[in-house]
Amino acid sequence: MEQFNRVEIQGLVGSVRLTNFSDSTLANISVATNYFYNVREGQATAETTWFTVLARVGKGLERADSVTKGNAVRVLGRLRTHTYTDSEGIERLSYDVIANKVERLDADPAPAPATF
């Protein structure tokens, strides 16, 4: 039986923080996704979910400046959980997406080849 942990999200970038290590750079990207549905009598409702995406620059994320706030992105990766204790002493569970690929959806199209 094949087992896998696979996540795909598509949403808008809220913020990007870069952390430099001696051998690589890690991008911590917040991504918001929206789910729209109708409740009573056709009233539209939106539900926003925020994801923390971790990507290594040069591996999952091509360049550090390739995504900025407001960009539409598609993220492919795996889900990781970890626990932490908040400031009030309550143990919490957090989910992160470890990105294999972050691709910008609203990127400028490639320039047309020059003709002479």
N, C-alpha and C positions, 0 to 999 in steps of 0.2 A: 504494500500500500504506500503510495506516494504521500508525503506530508509536505506542506508548504505554509509559509507565512507571507502573504502578499497583500500589499495595499496600493490602491491607486486613488489619488485625490486630484481634483481639478478645482481651482479657486483663485482668489486674489491675494497677493502678497500684502501683509500688514506692515512687517518690518523685517530687516535683515541685519544681523549682528555677526561680525567676523571675529574669530579668535585665531591668532597665529601661534603655531607650535613650531618647534625647531625644524621639523621635516614636512609640515603641511599646514593648511589653513582650513578651519572648520567654519561653515556657515550655519548659523542658527536662524531659520526663517519661520516666521509665523504666517500661516495660510488660513484664510477664511473661506468656508464653503457655505452656500445657502441652499436650503431645502424649502420649496414653496408648496403649499397645500391649501385647500379650501376647507373652511369650517362651516358652521351653520349658514344657510342661505347664501352660499357662494362667496362669503367673506374671505378674501385672500390673506394668508398668514405666512410669514417667513421665519425660518429657524436658522440661525447662524451658528456654525460650529467652528472653533479655532483649533488648528493643529500646529504642533511644534515639529518642524522638519529639520533634521540634521543632515548636512551634506558636506562631503569633503570637496574642496575646490580642486579642480583638475581631474576628479574622478566622477562623482555624481553630478557635480555642478561644473560646467565647462570653465567659466571665468567668474571671478569674484564680482565683477560689475555687470554680469549678464541679467540679474534680476534686481529690481528696486521696488519700493512701495507702489502699489497700485497695478503692478503687472499681473496679467493672467498667466498661471502656470499649471502644468500637469506634473505630478510627482509620482514616481514609481518606486516602491521600496518595501520595507518590512516594518512591522509594528514591534516596538520594544516597550516593556513596562518597567517601572522602578518605583520604589516607595521612598518617601521623605517625610520629615517631621516639620510641620509649619510653625510659624512664630507663636502659635497658641498651644503648642505641644501635641497637636493632633496628627496622627500618622495618616498620610494621604498617599494615594496611588496616582501615578502620572503615566501617560502614554505618549511616546514619541514615534515619529516616522523616521526611520533610518533610510535615507534616500540612496537608491542606486542610480537614479536619473531624475534631474529636474530640467524640464524643458519649458521654455517661454512660449506662450501661445500667441501673444500679440507682437511678436518680433517683427521688425521691419523686413519686408521682403528683400530677397537678394537683388542687388542692382542688375539691371539688364546688361547683357554683354555689349561692349562698344562695337559700333559698326563704322567702317571707314569707307 
